[in-house]
Amino acid sequence: MNDATWMPVAFLGLMGLAMLLYVVLDGFDLGVGMLLRHADDAQRDLMIGSLGPFWDANETWLVLGIGILLIAFPKAHGVVMGALYLPVAFMLIGLILRGVAFDFRVKAPSGHKQLWTRAFFAGSVIAAVAQGWMLGRYITGFADGWTADLFAAAIAVTLPAAYVLLGACWLILKTEGELQKRAVAWAKRAWPAMVLGIALVSIATPVVSATVRDRWFTLPGFIGLLPIPLSTAAALLGVRALLNSQRILGKLCWLPFTLVIGVFVMGALGLAYSLYPYVVMDRMTVWQAASAPASLAVILAGCAVTVPAILGYTVYSYRVFRGKATVPSYA
């Protein structure tokens, strides 16, 4: 296998990994932001505190993923960003709004604190909905027509619901007492919305894409795909069962969050299984979109340094700040 064959596939896998890590790590961050309006002021402070050491570093994975798309698959980057410039703009507005609100809220006087709480909530909603719309448009290969738009709108609703469930499970892990109990209640309310969304999207995906339909419902593709929905269903049922158990308020507080991460991983594997070898569905394969092998070799050398550094910092930060959250304070 020559460089022109395996390196584009390797970069596609690395880009997919970066985007998965972003969705999971920033997903609970966005979910907590969307839950702020359901809490009182003291609980909001603790919820924000649970994000403090992580929220800005989580977005590094988004930068890495988009950077790989730009330099390793420049042709695809032009197509993707050209089709998604408006939702990308909204996502960036949401992320900027969250960043400003996070820092200003800590030092704001009591009369202004509510304003920055609303800004953090609004930024979280805007970013989550924009990401869902972009994912829906990407899966359909940016097809035209009301069915493709309706599919994108369905994912624009489903992804925020998934983030809310992930965020609630994060709070179960990172808090205790009354807030932890409220997080369990929030997770119970978010669970049906996520399950219904996943079911509807799973039904609609083969309807809007003939390529996905052929891959899902022909042999041996169907057999290869089958473990993904079965594992997803098992993880979701496991989460729901745990939410009825008092044990998640103690030593098993980590388990719901881990199982929801498993659902996201299964979703990413299902997406990869459905799309490969396309970078843009039905329009551009990984080899058609890739840069020249010599360019990819240079990029690979850079990634060999930067990716382990980012991964190492991420693991280190989560290790250092493990345990229950505290209220943030700037001296």
Buried (B, 14 or more C-beta within 10 A) or exposed (E): EEBEEEBBBBBBEBBBBBBBBBBBBBBBBBBBBBBBEBBEEEBBBBBBBBBBBBBBBBBBBBEBBBBBBBBBBEBBBEBBEEBBEEBBEBBEBBBEBBBBBBBBBBEBEEEEBEEBBEBBBBBBBBBBBBBBBBBBBBBBBBBEEEEBBEBBBBBBBBBBBBBBBBBBBBBBBBBBEEBBBBBBEBBBEBBEBBBEBBEBBBEBBBEBBEBBBEBBEEEEBEEEBEEBBEBBBBBBEBBBEBBEEEEBBEEBBBBBBBBBBBBBBBBBBBBBBBBBEBBBBBBBBBBBBBBEBEBBEEBBEEBEEEBEEBBEEBEEBEEEBEEBBEBBEEE
